[in-house]
């Protein structure tokens, strides 16, 4: 818990203002991973204690607070959303775990607002996961080209081929 408190302070120092500009824009979705730790801890404490008690609720509300504080700052993530990056997958796991923790909370509280929160977070989690699968499928070619060592070697003149796909295919002599 002490380790997470240090991370929590670090997160809010980075979100406070100019410090968030020090993190590359493509890595800013990683801020959402801070939501996952208290959500998982809430679910784990619920499993250990057998009931969604005050400790579980405190951890759940901490994760909900982190979620709301990140969602309320869309300008922080605007640059990261311009070009597809694998860092976008950092949105899916925390949202899913938060939806699961909200379901456990709603089972304990049995209120209309809690049920609505479960519905909204679950639908959001599914939509984000489906969108990420679609974006990943549509951008697979671009992702593979960016990480191809042969294309980076040919761009600096060190490679033998021109870096296109035909130069890497074996030639067949008849």
N, C-alpha and C positions, 0 to 999 in steps of 0.2 A: 504494500500500500504506500509506503514511503517513496518507493521508486516511482510510482505513478504520480504522486504529488509533485515530484521534480519535473516530470514530463508535462504535467498539467500547467505548471508555471511557465515552462519553456514554450508551450503552445500559445499561451496568452501573451507572452512577450512578443512572439512573432506576429500575432494577429493585431497587436496594438496599433501598429501604424507602419512606419517606414521599414521596420525589420522584416515585414512580410515580403517586401520587394527584394530582399536578399536571397530568398528561395526562388529557384528558377520557376517560371510560370508553368512549365509542363509537370512539375512535381507538386503543385499546390493541391491537387486532389488527395494527396497523401494525408492532408490534415483530417480527412474524414476517418482515418484509421484510429484516431483518438476516441471516437465514439464507441468503438468495438470493445475496448478493455472494460469499462464499467458495465456495459451491457452483458458481456460474458460473465463478469464477476457477479452480477445480479442473478443470472440464471444458475450459476454454480452455487451460490449461497442458497438459492431456493432448493436446489437438488440436495444440498448437504443438510439443511435444516428441516426440509420437508414442508415448509410453508413460506409464502412470500411475505416475510416479516419486515420490520423497519429497516434493517440493513439492506435487504434486497430492494426495498422501495427507494432508499437513499441512493443506491448505486444506479437504479433505473432513472431516477430524476436527474442525476448527474449526467448520464448519457443523453437524456432528453434535452437538458440544458445545452450540452455541447452541440447537439444536432441543430437546435434552434439558433444558436449563436453562429454556426457556420452557414446555415441556410439563409440567414438574414444578411449575409455579406456576399451577394452574387458578383459584385465587381471584383472581388478577390479571385474568383475562378474564371472570369471572362476570358482572360488571355490563355488559360489552360485549355479552354474549350474550342479554340480556333482550329487547331489541327489535332487529329486523332492521335492518342498516345496510349500505350498500355497502362499508364498510370490511372487512366479512367476507371479501371477495374477496382480501384480503391474505394469507389462509391458503393459497390454491390455488397460486400461482406458486412460492413458496419450497418447498412440499412436493413439487411436481413436479420441480423442479430438484434437490432433495436426493435424490429417488428415482432420477433419472438419474445423478447422481454416484455413488450407491451401486451402481448397475448397473455402472458403469465400474470401481469399486473391486472388485466381486465378480469381474469378468472377470480382473482382475490377480491377485487373491489365490487364487481358486478354492477357497474354503472353505465349509463348511456354514453357519456363522454368517453369513457375508457374503451367501450366497444367501437365507437366512431374512430378513435385514435388507432386501434388495431386495424380497422378496415383501411384507413388512409395510409398507414405505414406499410401494410401488406401489399396494397395495390401499387404504391410507389416502389417498393422493393422489387416486385415482379416486373413492372414496367422498365425500371432501370436495368435489371438483368437482361430482359429481352432486347432492349436498345443496345446494350453493350455487346451482346452476341451478334446482333445485326451489324453494328459498326465494325466489330472485329472481323466478321466474315467479309464485309465489303472492302476493308482496308488491309487484308492479309497480304496482298501482293506488295503494297507499299511498305508494310512492316518488314517483309522478308528482304526487299531491296535495300532498305536502310541498314540492315544488319549483315549484308553479304560482304564477307572479307575480300572477295575477289574484286568487287566493284570499288571498294575503298583503295585497294592496292593499285588499280588501274587509273584512278583519278589523280594520283600523285606521280604517275609515270613509272612506278616500280613494278607494275604487273606486265604480263606478256600479251594479254588480249585486250580487246577494247572495252570489256566489261559488259557487253550485251549477252543475251542468252545463247546466241548461235556460237559464240567463241568458247563456251564451256561444254558444248555437246561434243561427244567423241566423233571423229570422222570415221566413216566406214569405206574401206577401199574394196572395189570389186575386181 
